[in-house]
Amino acid sequence: MAFPSDLDEDAPIFAIAMAAELANMHPQTLRQYDRMGLVTPRRTAGRVRRYSLRDVAQLREIAVLSNEGVSLEGIARVLELQREVLGLRRRVRALEAELADERLTRLGGRIFAAGERGDVVPLAHGRRTARRTEVVVWRPARIHDAEDEADAEEPRPKRTRAKAAAPRSRAPRAKRPPDA
């Protein structure tokens, strides 16, 4: 036996009378919404309207917006924007999955090979090239790169003209004892 959580939300299973009852609306209202394009149910081969769970939820949302004073044109715009947001979320998820796959296969992106046509091909970590004629360029990551850059950016004390003009003695200076 299928439970509501197992049902496909997009499966067209409700006739117009049942969908109207579930949405607490008159069937004629559903027909009007269909003509306006607010909720477009699927049609059977005999052109009979069939509503899905998602359609019924959308009908309920239309009822709430209508009771709050939103015009039907405003409701149509809200629904359009919701569909657009849903599509954009799907696209973001697809791009995130694609990026994750790319990161897994590229692993650091520091190992490359020259392909047969001269193109640069990234290699996965620990993989060898397929042919001995290909060239591999390897640039290991250095741990102290950031420290070297930080040292290079530190300002060094500048010598004044008076110090530069004075001759430097080669004898080491005596250390002063710390003040106690």
C-alpha positions in Angstrom: 0.0 0.0 0.0 1.3 3.4 -0.9 1.5 6.1 1.7 1.2 9.8 1.0 5.0 10.2 1.5 5.6 7.6 -1.2 3.4 9.3 -3.8 4.8 11.3 -6.6 3.8 14.9 -6.1 3.6 15.5 -9.9 1.5 12.4 -10.7 -1.9 13.5 -12.1 -4.3 11.5 -10.0 -7.2 13.8 -8.9 -10.3 14.5 -11.0 -11.5 18.1 -10.9 -14.2 17.4 -8.3 -11.7 15.8 -5.9 -9.1 18.5 -6.5 -11.7 21.2 -5.9 -12.8 19.5 -2.6 -9.2 19.2 -1.4 -8.5 22.8 -2.2 -11.9 23.9 -0.7 -12.9 25.6 -4.0 -15.7 25.2 -6.5 -14.9 23.2 -9.6 -15.8 26.2 -11.8 -13.0 28.2 -10.0 -10.5 25.5 -11.0 -11.6 25.7 -14.6 -11.2 29.5 -14.5 -7.7 29.2 -13.0 -6.8 26.7 -15.8 -8.0 29.1 -18.5 -5.9 31.9 -16.9 -2.9 29.6 -16.6 -2.6 29.9 -12.8 -2.8 26.1 -12.4 -2.5 23.9 -15.5 -3.5 20.3 -14.8 -2.5 17.5 -17.1 -5.1 16.1 -19.5 -6.0 12.5 -20.2 -6.4 11.2 -23.7 -10.1 12.2 -23.5 -9.1 15.7 -22.5 -10.2 15.3 -18.8 -8.4 17.4 -16.3 -6.2 15.5 -13.8 -4.6 17.4 -10.8 -1.5 16.4 -8.9 -0.7 16.9 -5.2 1.5 19.8 -6.3 -1.4 21.3 -8.2 -3.7 21.0 -5.1 -1.0 22.7 -2.9 -0.8 25.5 -5.5 -4.6 25.9 -5.5 -4.4 26.3 -1.7 -1.7 28.9 -2.0 -3.8 30.8 -4.5 -6.7 30.7 -2.1 -4.5 32.2 0.7 -3.1 34.9 -1.5 -6.6 35.7 -2.8 -7.9 36.0 0.8 -5.1 38.4 1.6 -6.3 40.7 -1.2 -3.8 39.9 -3.9 -5.3 40.2 -7.4 -5.3 37.3 -9.8 -2.7 39.1 -11.9 -0.5 39.5 -8.8 -1.0 35.8 -8.0 0.0 34.9 -11.5 3.2 36.9 -11.1 4.0 35.4 -7.7 3.5 31.9 -9.1 5.7 32.8 -12.1 8.5 34.0 -9.8 8.2 30.9 -7.6 8.6 28.7 -10.7 11.7 30.7 -11.7 13.2 30.4 -8.3 12.6 26.7 -8.3 14.3 26.4 -11.7 17.3 28.5 -10.5 17.7 26.3 -7.4 17.7 23.2 -9.6 20.4 24.8 -11.8 22.5 25.8 -8.8 22.3 22.3 -7.4 23.4 20.9 -10.8 26.3 23.4 -11.0 27.4 22.5 -7.5 27.4 18.8 -8.3 29.4 19.5 -11.5 31.9 21.6 -9.5 32.2 18.9 -6.9 32.9 16.3 -9.6 35.4 18.5 -11.2 37.2 19.1 -7.9 37.3 15.3 -7.2 38.7 14.5 -10.6 41.2 17.4 -10.7 42.6 17.1 -7.2 44.5 20.4 -6.8 44.8 21.1 -10.5 48.6 21.2 -10.4 49.5 18.2 -12.6 49.0 18.6 -16.3 50.0 16.7 -19.4 50.2 17.7 -23.0 47.6 15.9 -25.1 48.1 14.5 -28.6 46.9 17.7 -30.2 49.0 20.0 -28.0 46.1 20.8 -25.6 46.7 20.8 -21.8 45.0 18.0 -20.0 44.8 17.9 -16.1 45.7 14.6 -14.5 44.4 13.2 -11.3 46.8 12.9 -8.4 48.8 9.6 -8.7 47.9 9.0 -12.4 50.3 8.6 -15.2 49.9 9.7 -18.8 48.6 7.1 -21.2 51.5 7.5 -23.7 55.2 7.9 -23.1 55.4 10.8 -25.6 53.3 13.1 -23.4 55.0 15.7 -21.3 54.1 16.1 -17.6 54.6 19.5 -15.8 54.6 19.2 -12.1 54.6 22.2 -9.7 54.6 21.0 -6.1 52.8 23.2 -3.6 55.3 24.7 -1.1 54.2 25.0 2.5 56.2 28.1 3.2 55.0 30.1 0.1 52.8 32.2 2.3 55.6 32.8 4.9 58.0 33.8 2.2 55.5 36.3 0.8 54.9 37.7 4.3 58.6 38.1 4.9 59.0 39.9 1.6 56.3 42.4 2.4 57.7 43.3 5.9 59.2 46.8 5.8 62.9 46.9 6.5 64.4 49.7 8.5 65.7 52.5 6.3 69.1 54.0 6.8 69.1 57.7 7.3 71.7 59.9 5.5 73.6 60.5 8.7 74.0 56.8 9.3 74.8 56.1 5.7 77.5 58.8 5.6 79.2 57.6 8.8 81.8 54.9 8.3 80.8 51.5 9.7 83.1 49.9 12.2 83.7 46.2 11.9 83.9 45.7 15.7 80.8 44.1 17.2 78.8 46.4 19.5 78.6 45.5 23.2 75.2 44.4 24.3 73.6 46.5 27.0 72.3 44.7 30.0 68.5 44.8 30.3 67.0 47.3 32.8 66.1 45.6 36.0 
